Amino acid sequence: MSPLAAVAGGLAGLLGAVLPGWVSQGSFTAGALAASFPDSIPTLAPFLGALLASSLVSLLIAWLYPGARAQEAVGRP
């Protein structure tokens, strides 16, 4: 996996953790607060959003833009 895929996956995970709260409560700040577990009560939405977003984006970018070693292995210039 290339550094681009890893960084994009990390950013997508961050957005995936904040987005459920952002949509349900109407502001980015509220989404960030929801992802930080207010009142020490974890919820499934931030975990699931972060896991799905980071995995899907990392795999998609790794597939679309393979690293240099992968290109050498298949003979691409």
Gaussian input, Z-matrix of N, CA and C with variables (Angstrom, degrees):
# hf/3-21g

backbone

0 1
 N
 C     1     B1
 C     2     B2     1     A1
 N     3     B3     2     A2     1     D1
 C     4     B4     3     A3     2     D2
 C     5     B5     4     A4     3     D3
 N     6     B6     5     A5     4     D4
 C     7     B7     6     A6     5     D5
 C     8     B8     7     A7     6     D6
 N     9     B9     8     A8     7     D7
 C    10    B10     9     A9     8     D8
 C    11    B11    10    A10     9     D9
 N    12    B12    11    A11    10    D10
 C    13    B13    12    A12    11    D11
 C    14    B14    13    A13    12    D12
 N    15    B15    14    A14    13    D13
 C    16    B16    15    A15    14    D14
 C    17    B17    16    A16    15    D15
 N    18    B18    17    A17    16    D16
 C    19    B19    18    A18    17    D17
 C    20    B20    19    A19    18    D18
 N    21    B21    20    A20    19    D19
 C    22    B22    21    A21    20    D20
 C    23    B23    22    A22    21    D21
 N    24    B24    23    A23    22    D22
 C    25    B25    24    A24    23    D23
 C    26    B26    25    A25    24    D24
 N    27    B27    26    A26    25    D25
 C    28    B28    27    A27    26    D26
 C    29    B29    28    A28    27    D27
 N    30    B30    29    A29    28    D28
 C    31    B31    30    A30    29    D29
 C    32    B32    31    A31    30    D30
 N    33    B33    32    A32    31    D31
 C    34    B34    33    A33    32    D32
 C    35    B35    34    A34    33    D33
 N    36    B36    35    A35    34    D34
 C    37    B37    36    A36    35    D35
 C    38    B38    37    A37    36    D36
 N    39    B39    38    A38    37    D37
 C    40    B40    39    A39    38    D38
 C    41    B41    40    A40    39    D39
 N    42    B42    41    A41    40    D40
 C    43    B43    42    A42    41    D41
 C    44    B44    43    A43    42    D42
 N    45    B45    44    A44    43    D43
 C    46    B46    45    A45    44    D44
 C    47    B47    46    A46    45    D45
 N    48    B48    47    A47    46    D46
 C    49    B49    48    A48    47    D47
 C    50    B50    49    A49    48    D48
 N    51    B51    50    A50    49    D49
 C    52    B52    51    A51    50    D50
 C    53    B53    52    A52    51    D51
 N    54    B54    53    A53    52    D52
 C    55    B55    54    A54    53    D53
 C    56    B56    55    A55    54    D54
 N    57    B57    56    A56    55    D55
 C    58    B58    57    A57    56    D56
 C    59    B59    58    A58    57    D57
 N    60    B60    59    A59    58    D58
 C    61    B61    60    A60    59    D59
 C    62    B62    61    A61    60    D60
 N    63    B63    62    A62    61    D61
 C    64    B64    63    A63    62    D62
 C    65    B65    64    A64    63    D63
 N    66    B66    65    A65    64    D64
 C    67    B67    66    A66    65    D65
 C    68    B68    67    A67    66    D66
 N    69    B69    68    A68    67    D67
 C    70    B70    69    A69    68    D68
 C    71    B71    70    A70    69    D69
 N    72    B72    71    A71    70    D70
 C    73    B73    72    A72    71    D71
 C    74    B74    73    A73    72    D72
 N    75    B75    74    A74    73    D73
 C    76    B76    75    A75    74    D74
 C    77    B77    76    A76    75    D75
 N    78    B78    77    A77    76    D76
 C    79    B79    78    A78    77    D77
 C    80    B80    79    A79    78    D78
 N    81    B81    80    A80    79    D79
 C    82    B82    81    A81    80    D80
 C    83    B83    82    A82    81    D81
 N    84    B84    83    A83    82    D82
 C    85    B85    84    A84    83    D83
 C    86    B86    85    A85    84    D84
 N    87    B87    86    A86    85    D85
 C    88    B88    87    A87    86    D86
 C    89    B89    88    A88    87    D87
 N    90    B90    89    A89    88    D88
 C    91    B91    90    A90    89    D89
 C    92    B92    91    A91    90    D90
 N    93    B93    92    A92    91    D91
 C    94    B94    93    A93    92    D92
 C    95    B95    94    A94    93    D93
 N    96    B96    95    A95    94    D94
 C    97    B97    96    A96    95    D95
 C    98    B98    97    A97    96    D96
 N    99    B99    98    A98    97    D97
 C   100   B100    99    A99    98    D98
 C   101   B101   100   A100    99    D99
 N   102   B102   101   A101   100   D100
 C   103   B103   102   A102   101   D101
 C   104   B104   103   A103   102   D102
 N   105   B105   104   A104   103   D103
 C   106   B106   105   A105   104   D104
 C   107   B107   106   A106   105   D105
 N   108   B108   107   A107   106   D106
 C   109   B109   108   A108   107   D107
 C   110   B110   109   A109   108   D108
 N   111   B111   110   A110   109   D109
 C   112   B112   111   A111   110   D110
 C   113   B113   112   A112   111   D111
 N   114   B114   113   A113   112   D112
 C   115   B115   114   A114   113   D113
 C   116   B116   115   A115   114   D114
 N   117   B117   116   A116   115   D115
 C   118   B118   117   A117   116   D116
 C   119   B119   118   A118   117   D117
 N   120   B120   119   A119   118   D118
 C   121   B121   120   A120   119   D119
 C   122   B122   121   A121   120   D120
 N   123   B123   122   A122   121   D121
 C   124   B124   123   A123   122   D122
 C   125   B125   124   A124   123   D123
 N   126   B126   125   A125   124   D124
 C   127   B127   126   A126   125   D125
 C   128   B128   127   A127   126   D126
 N   129   B129   128   A128   127   D127
 C   130   B130   129   A129   128   D128
 C   131   B131   130   A130   129   D129
 N   132   B132   131   A131   130   D130
 C   133   B133   132   A132   131   D131
 C   134   B134   133   A133   132   D132
 N   135   B135   134   A134   133   D133
 C   136   B136   135   A135   134   D134
 C   137   B137   136   A136   135   D135
 N   138   B138   137   A137   136   D136
 C   139   B139   138   A138   137   D137
 C   140   B140   139   A139   138   D138
 N   141   B141   140   A140   139   D139
 C   142   B142   141   A141   140   D140
 C   143   B143   142   A142   141   D141
 N   144   B144   143   A143   142   D142
 C   145   B145   144   A144   143   D143
 C   146   B146   145   A145   144   D144
 N   147   B147   146   A146   145   D145
 C   148   B148   147   A147   146   D146
 C   149   B149   148   A148   147   D147
 N   150   B150   149   A149   148   D148
 C   151   B151   150   A150   149   D149
 C   152   B152   151   A151   150   D150
 N   153   B153   152   A152   151   D151
 C   154   B154   153   A153   152   D152
 C   155   B155   154   A154   153   D153
 N   156   B156   155   A155   154   D154
 C   157   B157   156   A156   155   D155
 C   158   B158   157   A157   156   D156
 N   159   B159   158   A158   157   D157
 C   160   B160   159   A159   158   D158
 C   161   B161   160   A160   159   D159
 N   162   B162   161   A161   160   D160
 C   163   B163   162   A162   161   D161
 C   164   B164   163   A163   162   D162
 N   165   B165   164   A164   163   D163
 C   166   B166   165   A165   164   D164
 C   167   B167   166   A166   165   D165
 N   168   B168   167   A167   166   D166
 C   169   B169   168   A168   167   D167
 C   170   B170   169   A169   168   D168
 N   171   B171   170   A170   169   D169
 C   172   B172   171   A171   170   D170
 C   173   B173   172   A172   171   D171
 N   174   B174   173   A173   172   D172
 C   175   B175   174   A174   173   D173
 C   176   B176   175   A175   174   D174
 N   177   B177   176   A176   175   D175
 C   178   B178   177   A177   176   D176
 C   179   B179   178   A178   177   D177
 N   180   B180   179   A179   178   D178
 C   181   B181   180   A180   179   D179
 C   182   B182   181   A181   180   D180
 N   183   B183   182   A182   181   D181
 C   184   B184   183   A183   182   D182
 C   185   B185   184   A184   183   D183
 N   186   B186   185   A185   184   D184
 C   187   B187   186   A186   185   D185
 C   188   B188   187   A187   186   D186
 N   189   B189   188   A188   187   D187
 C   190   B190   189   A189   188   D188
 C   191   B191   190   A190   189   D189
 N   192   B192   191   A191   190   D190
 C   193   B193   192   A192   191   D191
 C   194   B194   193   A193   192   D192
 N   195   B195   194   A194   193   D193
 C   196   B196   195   A195   194   D194
 C   197   B197   196   A196   195   D195
 N   198   B198   197   A197   196   D196
 C   199   B199   198   A198   197   D197
 C   200   B200   199   A199   198   D198
 N   201   B201   200   A200   199   D199
 C   202   B202   201   A201   200   D200
 C   203   B203   202   A202   201   D201
 N   204   B204   203   A203   202   D202
 C   205   B205   204   A204   203   D203
 C   206   B206   205   A205   204   D204
 N   207   B207   206   A206   205   D205
 C   208   B208   207   A207   206   D206
 C   209   B209   208   A208   207   D207
 N   210   B210   209   A209   208   D208
 C   211   B211   210   A210   209   D209
 C   212   B212   211   A211   210   D210
 N   213   B213   212   A212   211   D211
 C   214   B214   213   A213   212   D212
 C   215   B215   214   A214   213   D213
 N   216   B216   215   A215   214   D214
 C   217   B217   216   A216   215   D215
 C   218   B218   217   A217   216   D216
 N   219   B219   218   A218   217   D217
 C   220   B220   219   A219   218   D218
 C   221   B221   220   A220   219   D219
 N   222   B222   221   A221   220   D220
 C   223   B223   222   A222   221   D221
 C   224   B224   223   A223   222   D222
 N   225   B225   224   A224   223   D223
 C   226   B226   225   A225   224   D224
 C   227   B227   226   A226   225   D225
 N   228   B228   227   A227   226   D226
 C   229   B229   228   A228   227   D227
 C   230   B230   229   A229   228   D228

   B1=1.4470
   B2=1.5251
   B3=1.2959
   B4=1.4611
   B5=1.5289
   B6=1.3322
   B7=1.4678
   B8=1.5362
   B9=1.3201
   B10=1.4671
   B11=1.5257
   B12=1.3217
   B13=1.4639
   B14=1.5232
   B15=1.3212
   B16=1.4582
   B17=1.5309
   B18=1.3203
   B19=1.4623
   B20=1.5290
   B21=1.3135
   B22=1.4681
   B23=1.5254
   B24=1.3167
   B25=1.4620
   B26=1.5155
   B27=1.3329
   B28=1.4627
   B29=1.5209
   B30=1.3307
   B31=1.4710
   B32=1.5250
   B33=1.3211
   B34=1.4665
   B35=1.5279
   B36=1.3190
   B37=1.4642
   B38=1.5166
   B39=1.3338
   B40=1.4575
   B41=1.5249
   B42=1.3233
   B43=1.4563
   B44=1.5309
   B45=1.3316
   B46=1.4645
   B47=1.5166
   B48=1.3317
   B49=1.4617
   B50=1.5219
   B51=1.3245
   B52=1.4640
   B53=1.5259
   B54=1.3264
   B55=1.4579
   B56=1.5356
   B57=1.3498
   B58=1.4784
   B59=1.5337
   B60=1.3217
   B61=1.4616
   B62=1.5128
   B63=1.3247
   B64=1.4713
   B65=1.5291
   B66=1.3303
   B67=1.4641
   B68=1.5238
   B69=1.3231
   B70=1.4659
   B71=1.5209
   B72=1.3473
   B73=1.4619
   B74=1.5267
   B75=1.3293
   B76=1.4454
   B77=1.5192
   B78=1.3329
   B79=1.4641
   B80=1.5311
   B81=1.3216
   B82=1.4644
   B83=1.5257
   B84=1.3189
   B85=1.4637
   B86=1.5247
   B87=1.3161
   B88=1.4613
   B89=1.5257
   B90=1.3307
   B91=1.4591
   B92=1.5122
   B93=1.3337
   B94=1.4659
   B95=1.5208
   B96=1.3223
   B97=1.4556
   B98=1.5239
   B99=1.3133
   B100=1.4668
   B101=1.5217
   B102=1.3302
   B103=1.4635
   B104=1.5220
   B105=1.3381
   B106=1.4672
   B107=1.5262
   B108=1.3143
   B109=1.4663
   B110=1.5243
   B111=1.3230
   B112=1.4670
   B113=1.5251
   B114=1.2874
   B115=1.4757
   B116=1.5224
   B117=1.3287
   B118=1.4732
   B119=1.5202
   B120=1.3192
   B121=1.4606
   B122=1.5257
   B123=1.3440
   B124=1.4666
   B125=1.5265
   B126=1.3117
   B127=1.4598
   B128=1.5183
   B129=1.2951
   B130=1.4535
   B131=1.5284
   B132=1.3228
   B133=1.4720
   B134=1.5301
   B135=1.3409
   B136=1.4687
   B137=1.5332
   B138=1.3236
   B139=1.4676
   B140=1.5203
   B141=1.3105
   B142=1.4569
   B143=1.5229
   B144=1.3249
   B145=1.4651
   B146=1.5215
   B147=1.3231
   B148=1.4661
   B149=1.5225
   B150=1.3195
   B151=1.4645
   B152=1.5262
   B153=1.3137
   B154=1.4663
   B155=1.5289
   B156=1.3250
   B157=1.4661
   B158=1.5243
   B159=1.3268
   B160=1.4608
   B161=1.5221
   B162=1.3125
   B163=1.4681
   B164=1.5245
   B165=1.3195
   B166=1.4648
   B167=1.5240
   B168=1.3241
   B169=1.4630
   B170=1.5273
   B171=1.3293
   B172=1.4692
   B173=1.5235
   B174=1.3168
   B175=1.4621
   B176=1.5263
   B177=1.3204
   B178=1.4613
   B179=1.5284
   B180=1.3189
   B181=1.4666
   B182=1.5245
   B183=1.3162
   B184=1.4699
   B185=1.5305
   B186=1.3142
   B187=1.4683
   B188=1.5240
   B189=1.3462
   B190=1.4619
   B191=1.5237
   B192=1.3182
   B193=1.4726
   B194=1.5171
   B195=1.3254
   B196=1.4647
   B197=1.5301
   B198=1.3297
   B199=1.4575
   B200=1.5157
   B201=1.3195
   B202=1.4679
   B203=1.5280
   B204=1.3307
   B205=1.4647
   B206=1.5213
   B207=1.3158
   B208=1.4632
   B209=1.5237
   B210=1.3187
   B211=1.4563
   B212=1.5278
   B213=1.3308
   B214=1.4648
   B215=1.5260
   B216=1.3319
   B217=1.4650
   B218=1.5200
   B219=1.3245
   B220=1.4683
   B221=1.5160
   B222=1.3192
   B223=1.4551
   B224=1.5021
   B225=1.3229
   B226=1.4636
   B227=1.5273
   B228=1.3048
   B229=1.4889
   B230=1.4992
   A1=107.79
   A2=115.41
   A3=120.72
   A4=110.90
   A5=116.69
   A6=119.02
   A7=112.21
   A8=116.91
   A9=120.21
   A10=110.86
   A11=117.12
   A12=121.04
   A13=111.01
   A14=117.27
   A15=120.82
   A16=111.77
   A17=117.06
   A18=120.71
   A19=110.39
   A20=117.06
   A21=120.20
   A22=110.55
   A23=116.88
   A24=120.10
   A25=112.42
   A26=116.56
   A27=120.04
   A28=112.23
   A29=116.03
   A30=119.93
   A31=111.37
   A32=116.37
   A33=120.02
   A34=110.45
   A35=116.82
   A36=120.39
   A37=111.79
   A38=116.03
   A39=120.00
   A40=110.41
   A41=116.51
   A42=120.29
   A43=111.10
   A44=116.24
   A45=120.09
   A46=113.26
   A47=117.12
   A48=120.39
   A49=111.30
   A50=117.20
   A51=121.87
   A52=112.07
   A53=117.12
   A54=121.42
   A55=115.32
   A56=120.40
   A57=117.94
   A58=113.21
   A59=116.93
   A60=119.86
   A61=112.32
   A62=115.83
   A63=121.04
   A64=110.00
   A65=115.88
   A66=120.60
   A67=110.89
   A68=117.24
   A69=119.40
   A70=113.21
   A71=117.80
   A72=119.58
   A73=113.47
   A74=117.69
   A75=120.67
   A76=118.28
   A77=119.17
   A78=118.73
   A79=109.90
   A80=114.99
   A81=120.34
   A82=110.69
   A83=116.67
   A84=120.83
   A85=111.03
   A86=116.92
   A87=120.71
   A88=110.63
   A89=116.82
   A90=120.50
   A91=112.10
   A92=116.87
   A93=120.62
   A94=110.80
   A95=116.58
   A96=120.17
   A97=110.76
   A98=117.50
   A99=120.90
   A100=111.22
   A101=117.30
   A102=120.90
   A103=112.10
   A104=117.01
   A105=119.90
   A106=112.21
   A107=117.41
   A108=124.50
   A109=113.00
   A110=117.55
   A111=119.51
   A112=110.58
   A113=116.13
   A114=122.71
   A115=112.33
   A116=117.09
   A117=123.56
   A118=113.66
   A119=117.49
   A120=121.38
   A121=108.36
   A122=118.26
   A123=119.23
   A124=111.08
   A125=114.86
   A126=120.11
   A127=109.14
   A128=116.58
   A129=121.71
   A130=112.85
   A131=117.95
   A132=120.96
   A133=113.37
   A134=120.66
   A135=118.19
   A136=112.96
   A137=117.28
   A138=120.14
   A139=110.97
   A140=116.02
   A141=120.91
   A142=111.81
   A143=116.86
   A144=120.69
   A145=111.57
   A146=117.10
   A147=121.01
   A148=111.19
   A149=117.12
   A150=121.06
   A151=111.46
   A152=116.96
   A153=120.18
   A154=112.07
   A155=116.68
   A156=119.75
   A157=111.27
   A158=117.66
   A159=119.42
   A160=111.69
   A161=117.10
   A162=120.16
   A163=111.81
   A164=115.94
   A165=119.49
   A166=112.54
   A167=117.61
   A168=120.42
   A169=110.87
   A170=117.72
   A171=120.28
   A172=111.44
   A173=116.25
   A174=119.76
   A175=111.94
   A176=117.08
   A177=120.38
   A178=111.30
   A179=117.49
   A180=120.03
   A181=110.54
   A182=117.71
   A183=119.73
   A184=110.59
   A185=117.04
   A186=120.94
   A187=111.01
   A188=116.43
   A189=119.73
   A190=113.44
   A191=117.25
   A192=122.47
   A193=109.95
   A194=118.07
   A195=119.88
   A196=110.78
   A197=115.51
   A198=121.29
   A199=111.87
   A200=116.29
   A201=122.51
   A202=111.50
   A203=118.07
   A204=120.24
   A205=111.70
   A206=117.01
   A207=119.87
   A208=110.51
   A209=117.36
   A210=120.61
   A211=110.69
   A212=117.66
   A213=120.56
   A214=111.43
   A215=116.08
   A216=120.44
   A217=112.17
   A218=117.78
   A219=119.98
   A220=112.02
   A221=116.98
   A222=120.18
   A223=115.62
   A224=118.43
   A225=120.42
   A226=110.19
   A227=117.32
   A228=119.10
   A229=112.58
   D1=137.43
   D2=-178.57
   D3=-80.70
   D4=159.73
   D5=175.46
   D6=-58.83
   D7=-34.61
   D8=177.77
   D9=-59.17
   D10=-45.65
   D11=-179.68
   D12=-65.02
   D13=-39.54
   D14=-179.77
   D15=-66.87
   D16=-45.36
   D17=-179.77
   D18=-67.16
   D19=-43.46
   D20=178.71
   D21=-62.19
   D22=-39.66
   D23=177.32
   D24=-64.46
   D25=-39.28
   D26=177.20
   D27=-64.12
   D28=-43.68
   D29=178.06
   D30=-65.53
   D31=-38.99
   D32=177.59
   D33=-65.41
   D34=-36.82
   D35=176.93
   D36=-63.80
   D37=-41.73
   D38=177.48
   D39=-61.85
   D40=-46.85
   D41=177.97
   D42=-64.09
   D43=-39.22
   D44=179.18
   D45=-65.15
   D46=-27.75
   D47=177.55
   D48=-77.34
   D49=-34.52
   D50=-175.85
   D51=-86.91
   D52=-32.11
   D53=-172.73
   D54=-58.05
   D55=-42.89
   D56=-179.88
   D57=-58.66
   D58=-42.98
   D59=178.25
   D60=-70.80
   D61=-34.83
   D62=179.07
   D63=-62.20
   D64=-46.61
   D65=-179.13
   D66=-67.77
   D67=-45.38
   D68=-175.24
   D69=-73.57
   D70=-28.86
   D71=-175.94
   D72=-109.23
   D73=-9.27
   D74=170.28
   D75=91.51
   D76=0.30
   D77=177.62
   D78=-147.74
   D79=152.49
   D80=179.18
   D81=-61.44
   D82=-41.36
   D83=-179.29
   D84=-61.43
   D85=-41.68
   D86=178.06
   D87=-65.17
   D88=-37.12
   D89=177.08
   D90=-65.68
   D91=-41.20
   D92=177.63
   D93=-65.38
   D94=-39.02
   D95=177.99
   D96=-65.64
   D97=-41.20
   D98=178.77
   D99=-63.98
   D100=-36.21
   D101=179.44
   D102=-73.49
   D103=-17.08
   D104=-179.60
   D105=-93.72
   D106=10.49
   D107=175.28
   D108=61.43
   D109=69.08
   D110=176.39
   D111=-62.45
   D112=144.23
   D113=-178.73
   D114=59.47
   D115=21.96
   D116=175.69
   D117=58.41
   D118=31.51
   D119=178.76
   D120=-112.87
   D121=101.55
   D122=178.83
   D123=-70.61
   D124=146.28
   D125=177.33
   D126=-122.37
   D127=159.55
   D128=-176.17
   D129=-73.56
   D130=-34.93
   D131=-172.81
   D132=-57.19
   D133=-48.65
   D134=179.60
   D135=-64.13
   D136=-39.92
   D137=178.51
   D138=-63.18
   D139=-49.27
   D140=-177.92
   D141=-66.05
   D142=-41.62
   D143=178.31
   D144=-61.90
   D145=-45.10
   D146=179.96
   D147=-65.18
   D148=-43.59
   D149=-178.73
   D150=-64.18
   D151=-48.67
   D152=-178.35
   D153=-66.86
   D154=-46.27
   D155=-177.69
   D156=-63.53
   D157=-47.30
   D158=-177.55
   D159=-65.90
   D160=-40.67
   D161=-179.99
   D162=-65.27
   D163=-49.38
   D164=-177.09
   D165=-64.59
   D166=-44.48
   D167=-178.84
   D168=-67.59
   D169=-42.63
   D170=178.47
   D171=-59.98
   D172=-47.02
   D173=-178.90
   D174=-67.29
   D175=-39.74
   D176=179.55
   D177=-63.88
   D178=-45.98
   D179=-179.25
   D180=-70.19
   D181=-37.52
   D182=177.03
   D183=-62.60
   D184=-35.54
   D185=179.27
   D186=-73.48
   D187=-41.88
   D188=-178.39
   D189=-74.50
   D190=-35.90
   D191=-177.36
   D192=-128.22
   D193=77.60
   D194=-178.31
   D195=-65.63
   D196=154.63
   D197=179.37
   D198=-68.90
   D199=174.26
   D200=-176.56
   D201=-62.69
   D202=-41.03
   D203=-179.27
   D204=-64.42
   D205=-37.28
   D206=179.03
   D207=-66.82
   D208=-37.80
   D209=179.12
   D210=-67.85
   D211=-38.22
   D212=177.40
   D213=-65.94
   D214=-36.34
   D215=-177.43
   D216=-66.29
   D217=-31.88
   D218=-179.71
   D219=-99.87
   D220=2.04
   D221=175.28
   D222=83.47
   D223=20.05
   D224=177.04
   D225=-81.16
   D226=148.26
   D227=178.03
   D228=-72.39

